[in-house]
Amino acid sequence: MLKIIPVDGAEEPYRAPDLIWDGIVGDLAVNALTHPEAPGDFRAEQGLATQIFIHLMSDARVEESELDDGEENRGWFGDSFDVMDGEQPIGSRLWRLRRRALHDGIEIEAEDYAREALQPLLSQSAVASIDVSATADRVNNRLDLVVTIYGRNGEIIFNQKYELLWRQIDGVDNPLAG
């Protein structure tokens, strides 16, 4: 499980590296050699956005009863037996929707899967609240997912639209793009 830990002011903070997404593959982001503080080092400027991306776009394991005939389970196999007390499996069940048509009600399933995947951020008190909204764009054969995250003061600290499932995220509007 990924954990966001409050930083003690006396210690140098550990910042998880940002991920970039090219529409097919994710990778670690690297600073340019002209970066003023950390040239050539891993970029670590969007920790929350990276955590959200990992939680949503990583495949979560599901119960065998949820699998269709001939379908293989995905996700970290350790989540099926190695989840410690207080831990939650990582990832989302959004992958379960990829082979389905944009049927009535698929938006509700996508929203439920996204909320479930982002629950660890709430459980760890890294964020105060999460809103998720899915919209099926049947003309373009696409499902859009908007994730809005609020901080303790009630202000929006993250707001991102993802094009899911039938059209790859192209990196243009994605804050994690290289």
Sequence and secondary structure as in RCSB ss.txt:
>XXXX:A:sequence
MLKIIPVDGAEEPYRAPDLIWDGIVGDLAVNALTHPEAPGDFRAEQGLATQIFIHLMSDARVEESELDDGEENRG
WFGDSFDVMDGEQPIGSRLWRLRRRALHDGIEIEAEDYAREALQPLLSQSAVASIDVSATADRVNNRLDLVVTIY
GRNGEIIFNQKYELLWRQIDGVDNPLAG
>XXXX:A:secstr
        TTS       EEE SS EEE B  TT SSSTTSB  S HHHHHHHHHHHSB    GGGS TT    S
 GGGGT   TT    SBSGGGGTTS   TTHHHHHHHHHHHHHHHHHHTTS SEEEEEEEEETTTTEEEEEEEEE
 TTS EEEEEEEEESSS   SSS TT  
